[in-house]
C-alpha cells in the first residue's frame, strides 16, 4: 500500500506512518484570523467562551460550551444570540437545512445524567428589532413516559426535514424521536445498550434510502430509517472516537478516523481506507476535502486538508489545541482552546494552477481542474504544457500520450513538428492514427501517416488502415501515397471502396495492365462517368479488347440510356483508330437505335461503308497500305481497281454500297451533303454521287460525269430528265456530241428533237452555230431540224399576219364608231311603251327617268365595271416587280412576258414617276 493510497475490505493493511508524506503538499488555502465585524481586531468572544460543539447553517455559526451557553455568529462575525440553553452543559447542536425557518436543535443537561432536548427559533426579533431566540419545545430524552435511565448524552443527529431526531448516550442507548417534534412526537429506542455512542450521522439523498450511522467506541452500524430501522453491521471490532467521524453527503459515505487510518463506509458495506497514521482529534469535511485535526505535540495540534480524489495535501498548519471546527460559506472556521479563531479560505483556481505549473506537476493540475469542473479547453491547455515538458525531458512516449489527449484543441501541425525526426516516427504514426480516428485529419495528415507506414515497413497496418478504417480521412491522398510506394493492390482496393473511379482505372490500366477488369468496372458506372473514362482510356482498352469496348459503347450511346444523359457517338470515334471494322459496327448499331444529331457520325459511317471492304478482317491499320499501286488514292489510302479486289471483297463492297444508299436516302440521316459528295466522288461511289448531285440540283455535274465516262445514253437521259429546268444541259450535250470525232447522228437527232420543245426553246441559230463549228459534221445531221424550224417559222409568220389584219380591221371599225358618236347625231328608236321624260344612252338603250337611279345604263353597267376592274388590276400588277421577274424567270418566252407588262401600262407608270 503506497502512502495515502486506499485499500478495500477489512484486511489489515501495512500502514506505514511515513507513507502519507508521499502525497504532494501544497498550500491551497489562505489562513486568516477571524476579526470583529468591520475591523481588523481579532474576534474576542472566544476569550471567555470555549466551545465544545458547533454547527453551521442558515447563514450562521452556532457554538455551545460546557457551561450550557449557546452563541450564534452571523457572516460578519456579529454576535446575534447569546443565551443559556442548559443549566449544566451543551453536548451537541444541529440546524435542519430543509426547514424554512432558522431552527436550532440543542442537546444538553439541566440535571446530571438526564439528557434534555430543546428546540429554538433563531430568526425572530424583539420590539426593538434585536435578534431574539424563542424556545419552542423542551423534551427529556426517555421512552414511553418512563423516567429516563441515568445516562449522559453524547451524540445528536437530525434529519434535514426534522422528521426524526436521534440521541446517543454513554451507555450505548440510541433514542429516536419521530413525528412533529413541536406538536406530536413519539420516542423509540433504536439501540438498547452497548459501547458509548460517539457520533450519529444521517445520510439521505434523492437516489438513496435514508439511513442513520451509529458510531460507538467499538462498533459501526447503519439503520435504514424508512425500512423499519433495518440494521447493517459495518464494523464489529472497531469504532471511532468523539468528533472523529463525518458524513460526505456528496460521496454518500461515512468517514471514521482512527489512529491508524481514515476508514470509509457506505450504507451497507465497508469501503476503502487512507493510511493517515496519527492521533486524530477531529474529522470534518469541507467541499471536496477531508479535514483532520491531529495532535502534533502536547501543546499544539495540526490542521490538515486532504484532497482524496487527487491524492494531495491541500493545506497543513500547526496551531494551538483545537476546540471546534465548522464549515460555512465555503470556508473552514477553527476555534482553539486558547480563544483564537481563524478561517481557511480556498485559493482560486488560477492561483492553484500557478503553484502546480511552477513545480511542473501537470498531472495533479489536470486532475484538480477536472474535479473542479473546469472547461475542456482549459484542461487541454494543461495537457499541452505537460506534453511539452515531457518532450523537453526526453520522455517522448509520455509526451505523445498527453498530446493525444489534446486532439481537437491543439493545432495538429504544432504536435507533428515535434516528431518529424526519423527516430520519432513511431510516435508520429500513433498521433496521426488518432487524428484519423477523431475525423480531424486532412489530406496532408493522411499522406504523412501512410508514409510513416511505408517507412516503418508495416504493410499490415497499411492494409488495416485501408480496409477497416472508419475515420473520415483524405482518400485521394491515401491512394496517391500507396500508388507512389508501389502498393498497387492497396491503392486499388481503397479507390474501389471509396468510389474514386479515376484512381481505380488509372492503377488497373497503367500499373496492373488489366484492361478487361477496367472495362467491366466502367460498365458498372453511371453514363456520365462511362463517357468520361472511355474518352480517357478507350483507345488503350480498344487495342486490347475491341469487342468488349464496342459492346460497351453501343450500350452507352444506344436506346438503353436516357436521352438526357446519353453521350453523342462522335466523341468516341477516335477510340477506334486502326479499328475500322469495329468502328463501323459501333456507328451502325448506334444509328439504327438512336438517330444522331451530328453530321459527323453519318459522314463517318458513309465513308466506312465505302472503304471497310479494303481493310482485312484482322482490322490491322497496315492493311490498306499493302494494296495495289494501280488504283487511285484517297486521303493517303490507295483505292484499288475492281480487278484487284477479291470476290469476297466485291460482295462486301456491294452490300455496303446498298447500305450507303439507304443511309443517303434516309430521312433521319442528317449528314453533310457536300462532305458526303466528296466522299462518294473520291471513293468512286457512282450511285451515291449521282443521288447527291440530284439532291443538290447539280444537273450539270451529272451530265459532266456521264460525258467523262462516254455514257451517251445517260447523257441523253440526264438532259431529258432535267433539261426542262436547266436548258443549258442541252447546249452542253449538243456541244459534247458535236465535238466527238464520230458522227453521233442518232444522239444529235434526239437532242434536236427535244430542243424544239417550247419549254426548252433553244434558239435555232445557237444550234446551227454549235454544229457548224465542226467541219466533220455533215449537213444531214441538221437538215430535218432546219426544215422543221423554217416551216414552223413560216406558219407563225402567217398567223401573225392574219392577226395583224384582224386587229387593223377592228381598229378601223372602232375609230369610225367614235367619229360618228362625236360628229353625227344619234337616232334612238325607243319602245312605244316608253313614257316621258326618258333618258337615252349612247349604247342605244332608253329608260324612263324614274326607273334609273344613276348616270349609267343599267344593262351595260356590269360589263363596264368588269372592264374597269380588270384595268385597275392590270395597273396594280404592273408595279409588282417581284412577280414580274418570277414570271420572266419561269417562262420559256421571256419576250412575251415583257410585252405583256408593257401592255399593262408599265411605261405609263414609269412616266408618271
C-alpha positions, 0 to 999 in steps of 0.5 A, a space after each residue: 500500500 503506497 502512502 495515502 493510497 486506499 485499500 478495500 475490505 477489512 484486511 489489515 493493511 501495512 500502514 506505514 506512518 511515513 507513507 502519507 508524506 508521499 502525497 504532494 503538499 501544497 498550500 491551497 488555502 489562505 489562513 486568516 484570523 477571524 476579526 470583529 465585524 468591520 475591523 481588523 481586531 481579532 474576534 474576542 468572544 472566544 476569550 471567555 467562551 470555549 466551545 465544545 460543539 458547533 454547527 453551521 447553517 442558515 447563514 450562521 455559526 452556532 457554538 455551545 460550551 460546557 457551561 450550557 451557553 449557546 452563541 450564534 455568529 452571523 457572516 460578519 462575525 456579529 454576535 446575534 444570540 447569546 443565551 443559556 440553553 442548559 443549566 449544566 452543559 451543551 453536548 451537541 447542536 444541529 440546524 435542519 437545512 430543509 426547514 424554512 425557518 432558522 431552527 436550532 436543535 440543542 442537546 444538553 443537561 439541566 440535571 446530571 445524567 438526564 439528557 434534555 432536548 430543546 428546540 429554538 427559533 433563531 430568526 425572530 426579533 424583539 420590539 426593538 428589532 434585536 435578534 431574539 431566540 424563542 424556545 419552542 419545545 423542551 423534551 427529556 430524552 426517555 421512552 414511553 413516559 418512563 423516567 429516563 435511565 441515568 445516562 449522559 448524552 453524547 451524540 445528536 443527529 437530525 434529519 434535514 426535514 426534522 422528521 426524526 431526531 436521534 440521541 446517543 448516550 454513554 451507555 450505548 442507548 440510541 433514542 429516536 424521536 419521530 413525528 412533529 417534534 413541536 406538536 406530536 412526537 413519539 420516542 423509540 429506542 433504536 439501540 438498547 445498550 452497548 459501547 458509548 455512542 460517539 457520533 450519529 450521522 444521517 445520510 439521505 439523498 434523492 437516489 438513496 434510502 435514508 439511513 442513520 450511522 451509529 458510531 460507538 467506541 467499538 462498533 459501526 452500524 447503519 439503520 435504514 430509517 424508512 425500512 423499519 430501522 433495518 440494521 447493517 453491521 459495518 464494523 464489529 471490532 472497531 469504532 471511532 472516537 468523539 468528533 472523529 467521524 463525518 458524513 460526505 453527503 456528496 460521496 454518500 459515505 461515512 468517514 471514521 478516523 482512527 489512529 491508524 487510518 481514515 476508514 470509509 463506509 457506505 450504507 451497507 458495506 465497508 469501503 476503502 481506507 487512507 493510511 493517515 497514521 496519527 492521533 486524530 482529534 477531529 474529522 470534518 469535511 469541507 467541499 471536496 476535502 477531508 479535514 483532520 485535526 491531529 495532535 502534533 505535540 502536547 501543546 499544539 495540534 495540526 490542521 490538515 486538508 486532504 484532497 482524496 480524489 487527487 491524492 494531495 495535501 491541500 493545506 497543513 498548519 500547526 496551531 494551538 489545541 483545537 476546540 471546534 471546527 465548522 464549515 460555512 460559506 465555503 470556508 473552514 472556521 477553527 476555534 482553539 482552546 486558547 480563544 483564537 479563531 481563524 478561517 481557511 479560505 480556498 485559493 482560486 483556481 488560477 492561483 492553484 494552477 500557478 503553484 502546480 505549473 511552477 513545480 511542473 506537476 501537470 498531472 495533479 493540475 489536470 486532475 484538480 481542474 477536472 474535479 473542479 469542473 473546469 472547461 475542456 479547453 482549459 484542461 487541454 491547455 494543461 495537457 499541452 504544457 505537460 506534453 511539452 515538458 515531457 518532450 523537453 525531458 526526453 520522455 517522448 512516449 509520455 509526451 505523445 500520450 498527453 498530446 493525444 489527449 489534446 486532439 481537437 484543441 491543439 493545432 495538429 501541425 504544432 504536435 507533428 513538428 515535434 516528431 518529424 525526426 526519423 527516430 520519432 516516427 513511431 510516435 508520429 504514426 500513433 498521433 496521426 492514427 488518432 487524428 484519423 480516428 477523431 475525423 480531424 485529419 486532412 489530406 496532408 495528415 493522411 499522406 504523412 501517416 501512410 508514409 510513416 507506414 511505408 517507412 516503418 515497413 508495416 504493410 499490415 497496418 497499411 492494409 488495416 488502415 485501408 480496409 477497416 478504417 472508419 475515420 473520415 480521412 483524405 482518400 485521394 491522398 491515401 491512394 496517391 501515397 500507396 500508388 507512389 510506394 508501389 502498393 498497387 493492390 492497396 491503392 486499388 482496393 481503397 479507390 474501389 471502396 471509396 468510389 474514386 473511379 479515376 484512381 481505380 482505372 488509372 492503377 488497373 490500366 497503367 500499373 496492373 495492365 488489366 484492361 478487361 477488369 477496367 472495362 467491366 468496372 466502367 460498365 458498372 458506372 453511371 453514363 456520365 462517368 462511362 463517357 468520361 473514362 472511355 474518352 480517357 482510356 478507350 483507345 488503350 482498352 480498344 487495342 486490347 479488347 475491341 469487342 468488349 469496348 464496342 459492346 460497351 459503347 453501343 450500350 452507352 450511346 444506344 436506346 438503353 440510356 436516357 436521352 438526357 444523359 446519353 453521350 453523342 457517338 462522335 466523341 468516341 470515334 477516335 477510340 477506334 483508330 486502326 479499328 475500322 471494322 469495329 468502328 463501323 459496327 459501333 456507328 451502325 448499331 448506334 444509328 439504327 437505335 438512336 438517330 444522331 444529331 451530328 453530321 459527323 457520325 453519318 459522314 463517318 459511317 458513309 465513308 466506312 461503308 465505302 472503304 471497310 471492304 479494303 481493310 482485312 478482317 484482322 482490322 490491322 491499320 497496315 492493311 490498306 497500305 499493302 494494296 495495289 499501286 494501280 488504283 487511285 488514292 484517297 486521303 493517303 489510302 490507295 483505292 484499288 481497281 475492281 480487278 484487284 479486289 477479291 470476290 469476297 471483297 466485291 460482295 462486301 463492297 456491294 452490300 455496303 454500297 446498298 447500305 450507303 444508299 439507304 443511309 443517303 436516302 434516309 430521312 433521319 440521316 442528317 449528314 453533310 451533303 457536300 462532305 458526303 459528295 466528296 466522299 462518294 466522288 473520291 471513293 468512286 461511289 457512282 450511285 451515291 454521287 449521282 443521288 447527291 448531285 440530284 439532291 443538290 440540283 447539280 444537273 450539270 455535274 451529272 451530265 459532266 460525269 456521264 460525258 467523262 465516262 462516254 455514257 451517251 445514253 445517260 447523257 441523253 437521259 440526264 438532259 431529258 430528265 432535267 433539261 426542262 429546268 436547266 436548258 443549258 444541259 442541252 447546249 452542253 450535250 449538243 456541244 459534247 456530241 458535236 465535238 466527238 470525232 464520230 458522227 453521233 447522228 442518232 444522239 444529235 437527232 434526239 437532242 434536236 428533237 427535244 430542243 424544239 420543245 417550247 419549254 426548252 426553246 433553244 434558239 435555232 441559230 445557237 444550234 446551227 452555230 454549235 454544229 457548224 463549228 465542226 467541219 466533220 459534221 455533215 449537213 444531214 445531221 441538221 437538215 430535218 431540224 432546219 426544215 422543221 424550224 423554217 416551216 414552223 417559222 413560216 406558219 407563225 409568220 402567217 398567223 401573225 399576219 392574219 392577226 395583224 389584219 384582224 386587229 387593223 380591221 377592228 381598229 378601223 371599225 372602232 375609230 369610225 364608231 367614235 367619229 360618228 358618236 362625236 360628229 353625227 347625231 344619234 337616232 334612238 328608236 325607243 319602245 312605244 311603251 316608253 313614257 316621258 321624260 326618258 333618258 337615252 344612252 349612247 349604247 342605244 338603250 332608253 329608260 324612263 327617268 324614274 326607273 334609273 337611279 344613276 348616270 349609267 345604263 343599267 344593262 351595260 353597267 356590269 360589263 363596264 365595271 368588269 372592264 374597269 376592274 380588270 384595268 385597275 388590276 392590270 395597273 396594280 400588277 404592273 408595279 409588282 416587280 417581284 412577280 414580274 421577274 418570277 414570271 420572266 424567270 419561269 417562262 420559256 418566252 421571256 419576250 412575251 412576258 415583257 410585252 405583256 407588262 408593257 401592255 399593262 401600262 408599265 411605261 405609263 407608270 414609269 412616266 408618271 414617276 
